[in-house]
Amino acid sequence: MDFNTKFKMNSLTNLPNIGKTLADKLNKVGINDESTLKEIGSENTLIKLATIENSGVCINMLYSLEGAVQGVRWHNLDKNRKLELKEFYKRL
């Protein structure tokens, strides 16, 4: 792994809810930094991740992405936002 890849992954892992494994998956779909993640949003990011073989997308991943976008632990997401995300996930 080269320096740029490590740097990009580290910038993502500085966000709440984003560990090394999820950061690697995000890199695979072209999301390499916080600003790109925020620009694309949690829902569209999950759609991109679903294109990766064995991506393991689930509702908790969606919550984690939204928490990272908002800069909070996913457990602290607003209940109404969680309901919106849950409805989105059901339609996915």
Long-range contacts (C-beta under 8 A, 24 or more apart in sequence): 8-32, 8-33, 12-37, 12-68, 15-68, 15-71, 16-67, 16-68, 16-71, 16-72, 16-73, 16-74, 17-63, 17-64, 17-65, 17-67, 17-68, 17-73, 17-74, 18-64, 18-68, 22-61, 22-64, 25-49, 25-52, 25-55, 28-52, 34-68, 37-65, 37-68, 37-69, 38-69, 41-69, 42-66, 42-68, 42-69, 42-85, 43-85, 43-88, 46-89, 46-92, 47-92, 50-92, 57-92, 59-85, 59-86, 59-89, 62-88, 62-89
